[in-house]
Amino acid sequence: MEKYTYTPKGVCARQIEFELEDGKLHNVKFTGGCDGNTKAIGKLLEGADAANTVNILKGNICGMKGTSCADQLAKGIEEALSN
């Protein structure tokens, strides 16, 4: 299992960590952000297909920020998949 750390931009979360194995997400964890929401995202995504997750979460915004923790996670996953 490969571990990734992503530093989000424009959101309350300061760091996002996740693991990838065979194209599946595991152990998604946010540092900062809305605690209940980010924990829920991690639980919902356990074992989810990483590429499909990008398609679902990319472009979701929070208020007037133009991005969200979920959108930033999608960007982090996309970056990890391109490596």
Backbone as ProteinMPNN parsed JSONL, in Angstrom:
{"seq_chain_A": "MEKYTYTPKGVCARQIEFELEDGKLHNVKFTGGCDGNTKAIGKLLEGADAANTVNILKGNICGMKGTSCADQLAKGIEEALSN", "coords_chain_A": {"N_chain_A": [[0.844, -1.171, 0.0], [0.569, 2.176, -0.873], [1.385, 5.235, 0.6], [0.128, 8.555, 0.71], [0.512, 12.09, 0.988], [-1.107, 15.128, 0.96], [-1.122, 18.617, 0.546], [-3.643, 20.722, 0.99], [-5.205, 23.571, -0.658], [-6.744, 26.681, -0.02], [-8.763, 25.858, 1.712], [-10.123, 24.866, 4.95], [-8.939, 22.565, 5.993], [-5.676, 21.385, 6.707], [-4.015, 19.379, 5.886], [-4.095, 16.37, 3.971], [-4.256, 12.926, 4.107], [-3.868, 9.756, 2.583], [-4.138, 6.35, 1.446], [-3.239, 4.251, -1.292], [-4.084, 1.294, -2.952], [-3.975, -1.017, -5.421], [-5.563, 0.706, -6.986], [-7.528, 1.477, -5.239], [-8.912, 3.385, -2.53], [-7.762, 3.978, 0.8], [-7.8, 4.54, 4.343], [-8.315, 7.405, 4.496], [-7.62, 10.549, 5.711], [-8.068, 13.672, 7.252], [-6.415, 16.617, 8.346], [-7.481, 19.11, 10.297], [-10.197, 21.202, 9.128], [-13.775, 20.564, 8.812], [-14.555, 18.579, 11.286], [-16.479, 16.406, 11.695], [-17.539, 16.116, 9.095], [-15.239, 15.585, 7.525], [-14.335, 13.21, 8.677], [-16.487, 11.584, 8.016], [-16.263, 11.554, 5.223], [-13.887, 10.097, 4.956], [-14.723, 7.574, 5.972], [-16.769, 6.896, 4.167], [-15.324, 6.603, 1.827], [-13.623, 4.456, 2.139], [-12.021, 1.844, 0.622], [-12.995, 2.574, -1.833], [-13.039, 3.105, -5.408], [-10.382, 4.867, -6.711], [-10.125, 6.522, -9.053], [-12.804, 6.858, -9.814], [-13.713, 8.19, -7.571], [-12.41, 10.653, -7.837], [-13.815, 11.63, -10.07], [-16.352, 11.962, -8.926], [-15.981, 13.769, -6.741], [-14.494, 15.981, -7.639], [-14.619, 19.404, -8.262], [-16.629, 20.056, -6.487], [-17.773, 22.596, -4.35], [-17.249, 24.787, -1.51], [-19.116, 27.113, -0.074], [-18.095, 30.369, -0.891], [-15.558, 29.774, -1.638], [-14.617, 28.47, -3.921], [-13.572, 25.99, -3.984], [-13.309, 22.929, -2.076], [-12.932, 20.77, 0.816], [-13.41, 18.189, -0.096], [-13.074, 18.531, -2.879], [-10.38, 19.247, -2.882], [-9.286, 16.869, -1.928], [-9.871, 15.254, -4.138], [-8.136, 16.429, -5.996], [-5.689, 15.812, -4.832], [-5.735, 13.004, -4.986], [-5.849, 12.693, -7.742], [-3.334, 13.737, -8.424], [-1.703, 11.808, -7.173], [-2.394, 9.542, -8.634], [-1.343, 10.166, -11.097], [1.348, 9.866, -10.844]], "CA_chain_A": [[0.0, 0.0, 0.0], [1.35, 3.404, -1.02], [0.827, 6.327, 1.388], [0.268, 9.872, 0.093], [0.167, 13.259, 1.779], [-1.405, 16.257, 0.078], [-1.373, 19.874, 1.238], [-4.724, 21.404, 0.282], [-5.13, 25.023, -0.777], [-8.008, 27.392, -0.039], [-9.757, 25.245, 2.59], [-9.753, 24.827, 6.373], [-8.045, 21.427, 6.234], [-4.261, 21.717, 6.485], [-3.327, 18.23, 5.29], [-4.921, 15.202, 3.66], [-3.473, 11.709, 3.927], [-4.62, 8.601, 2.113], [-3.341, 5.264, 0.894], [-3.754, 3.624, -2.505], [-3.673, -0.078, -3.215], [-4.716, -1.549, -6.56], [-6.536, 1.691, -7.437], [-8.555, 1.67, -4.211], [-8.551, 4.296, -1.437], [-7.803, 3.477, 2.171], [-7.291, 5.394, 5.424], [-8.386, 8.833, 4.169], [-7.64, 11.33, 6.946], [-7.86, 15.112, 7.111], [-5.989, 17.38, 9.512], [-8.226, 20.354, 10.192], [-11.458, 21.098, 8.405], [-14.967, 20.243, 9.606], [-14.205, 17.256, 11.816], [-17.486, 15.383, 11.398], [-17.637, 15.924, 7.643], [-14.039, 14.944, 6.974], [-14.334, 11.816, 9.139], [-17.488, 10.887, 7.217], [-15.681, 11.343, 3.897], [-12.95, 8.983, 5.093], [-15.472, 6.322, 6.124], [-17.483, 6.609, 2.921], [-14.397, 6.295, 0.735], [-12.79, 3.282, 2.419], [-12.116, 0.808, -0.397], [-13.59, 3.109, -3.067], [-12.193, 3.247, -6.586], [-9.774, 6.194, -6.655], [-10.458, 7.304, -10.244], [-14.22, 7.196, -9.719], [-13.82, 9.182, -6.505], [-12.028, 11.932, -8.438], [-14.939, 12.072, -10.9], [-17.466, 12.351, -8.068], [-15.681, 14.871, -5.826], [-13.851, 17.119, -8.291], [-15.502, 20.515, -8.604], [-17.523, 20.398, -5.378], [-17.255, 23.796, -3.704], [-17.722, 25.135, -0.171], [-19.375, 28.545, -0.018], [-17.506, 31.221, -1.935], [-14.135, 29.436, -1.732], [-14.254, 27.952, -5.233], [-13.058, 24.637, -3.771], [-13.773, 22.349, -0.803], [-12.048, 19.686, 1.257], [-13.63, 17.063, -1.004], [-12.426, 18.894, -4.137], [-8.94, 19.173, -2.666], [-8.962, 15.438, -1.886], [-9.874, 14.8, -5.533], [-6.901, 16.913, -6.616], [-4.598, 15.001, -4.269], [-5.824, 11.65, -5.57], [-5.467, 12.838, -9.149], [-1.874, 13.877, -8.437], [-1.119, 10.502, -6.815], [-2.624, 8.585, -9.746], [-0.523, 10.54, -12.248], [2.752, 9.533, -10.562]], "C_chain_A": [[0.891, 1.236, 0.0], [0.654, 4.537, -0.268], [1.127, 7.67, 0.717], [-0.153, 10.95, 1.081], [0.003, 14.422, 0.82], [-1.682, 17.484, 0.933], [-2.428, 20.651, 0.455], [-4.544, 22.921, 0.287], [-6.543, 25.602, -0.777], [-9.109, 26.805, 0.826], [-9.239, 25.233, 4.034], [-8.796, 23.676, 6.69], [-6.619, 21.817, 5.87], [-3.493, 20.598, 5.796], [-4.339, 17.115, 5.039], [-3.976, 14.026, 3.433], [-4.392, 10.604, 3.447], [-3.65, 7.556, 1.591], [-4.039, 4.712, -0.337], [-3.2, 2.213, -2.621], [-4.576, -0.619, -4.31], [-5.839, -0.607, -7.003], [-7.649, 1.984, -6.453], [-8.02, 2.567, -3.089], [-8.685, 3.625, -0.083], [-7.288, 4.56, 3.113], [-7.231, 6.871, 5.061], [-8.545, 9.605, 5.471], [-7.308, 12.793, 6.636], [-7.324, 15.659, 8.43], [-6.618, 18.748, 9.36], [-9.49, 20.137, 9.378], [-12.602, 20.783, 9.351], [-14.872, 18.786, 10.035], [-15.211, 16.169, 11.443], [-17.577, 15.079, 9.915], [-16.42, 15.195, 7.084], [-13.909, 13.501, 7.447], [-15.325, 10.994, 8.324], [-16.959, 10.594, 5.814], [-14.741, 10.143, 3.94], [-13.659, 7.642, 5.188], [-16.163, 5.925, 4.83], [-16.56, 6.135, 1.804], [-13.525, 5.067, 0.98], [-13.056, 2.195, 1.379], [-12.699, 1.277, -1.721], [-12.56, 3.186, -4.188], [-11.684, 4.692, -6.649], [-10.167, 7.06, -7.852], [-11.922, 7.728, -10.224], [-14.45, 8.261, -8.654], [-13.451, 10.564, -7.019], [-13.192, 12.481, -9.251], [-16.108, 12.582, -10.065], [-17.175, 13.645, -7.303], [-15.125, 16.123, -6.49], [-14.895, 18.174, -8.664], [-16.526, 20.861, -7.535], [-16.939, 21.599, -4.647], [-17.92, 24.021, -2.347], [-17.892, 26.65, -0.122], [-18.774, 29.285, -1.196], [-16.028, 30.886, -2.19], [-13.701, 28.976, -3.119], [-13.646, 26.559, -5.167], [-13.666, 24.117, -2.466], [-12.766, 21.293, -0.385], [-12.185, 18.478, 0.33], [-12.955, 17.31, -2.352], [-10.915, 18.804, -4.013], [-8.472, 17.724, -2.553], [-8.9, 14.887, -3.303], [-8.584, 15.217, -6.237], [-5.7, 16.119, -6.111], [-4.577, 13.605, -4.855], [-5.385, 11.689, -7.021], [-3.956, 12.946, -9.296], [-1.191, 12.535, -8.154], [-1.261, 9.508, -7.971], [-1.752, 8.906, -10.953], [0.956, 10.219, -12.054], [3.074, 8.102, -10.913]], "O_chain_A": [[1.845, 1.331, 0.773], [-0.536, 4.776, -0.474], [2.231, 7.896, 0.222], [-1.052, 10.752, 1.899], [0.861, 14.672, -0.026], [-2.397, 17.401, 1.932], [-2.142, 21.178, -0.62], [-3.83, 23.476, 1.122], [-7.433, 25.081, -1.45], [-10.268, 27.2, 0.701], [-8.078, 25.546, 4.298], [-7.938, 23.806, 7.562], [-6.38, 22.487, 4.866], [-2.445, 20.835, 5.194], [-5.301, 16.942, 5.787], [-3.019, 14.122, 2.664], [-5.552, 10.524, 3.854], [-2.483, 7.849, 1.328], [-5.268, 4.703, -0.421], [-2.01, 1.973, -2.418], [-5.795, -0.674, -4.15], [-6.93, -1.056, -7.353], [-8.615, 2.668, -6.793], [-6.839, 2.517, -2.745], [-9.587, 2.821, 0.151], [-6.456, 5.386, 2.738], [-6.212, 7.523, 5.289], [-9.474, 9.36, 6.241], [-6.397, 13.096, 5.866], [-7.731, 15.215, 9.503], [-6.327, 19.468, 8.404], [-9.806, 19.012, 8.99], [-12.41, 20.74, 10.567], [-15.086, 17.876, 9.234], [-14.824, 15.12, 10.929], [-17.68, 13.918, 9.519], [-16.559, 14.291, 6.26], [-13.425, 12.651, 6.7], [-15.047, 9.845, 7.978], [-17.182, 9.508, 5.279], [-14.79, 9.277, 3.067], [-13.242, 6.675, 4.552], [-16.145, 4.757, 4.441], [-16.968, 5.358, 0.941], [-12.757, 4.68, 0.1], [-14.173, 1.69, 1.268], [-12.88, 0.474, -2.636], [-11.361, 3.315, -3.94], [-12.48, 5.631, -6.641], [-10.509, 8.229, -7.671], [-12.236, 8.861, -10.587], [-15.296, 9.139, -8.827], [-14.108, 11.547, -6.675], [-13.525, 13.662, -9.141], [-16.782, 13.534, -10.459], [-18.035, 14.523, -7.227], [-15.272, 17.22, -5.952], [-15.91, 17.875, -9.292], [-17.228, 21.865, -7.661], [-15.744, 21.624, -4.354], [-19.008, 23.512, -2.078], [-16.905, 27.385, -0.128], [-18.924, 28.879, -2.348], [-15.332, 31.632, -2.878], [-12.522, 29.085, -3.457], [-13.245, 26.009, -6.193], [-14.458, 24.813, -1.831], [-11.854, 20.96, -1.142], [-11.194, 17.822, 0.008], [-12.333, 16.405, -2.909], [-10.241, 18.338, -4.932], [-7.387, 17.383, -3.025], [-7.984, 14.137, -3.639], [-8.008, 14.434, -6.993], [-4.798, 15.794, -6.882], [-3.512, 13.081, -5.184], [-4.638, 10.823, -7.476], [-3.364, 12.325, -10.18], [-0.218, 12.175, -8.817], [-0.348, 8.729, -8.244], [-1.451, 8.018, -11.751], [1.734, 10.293, -13.005], [4.21, 7.663, -10.737]]}, "name": "protein", "num_of_chains": 1, "seq": "MEKYTYTPKGVCARQIEFELEDGKLHNVKFTGGCDGNTKAIGKLLEGADAANTVNILKGNICGMKGTSCADQLAKGIEEALSN"}
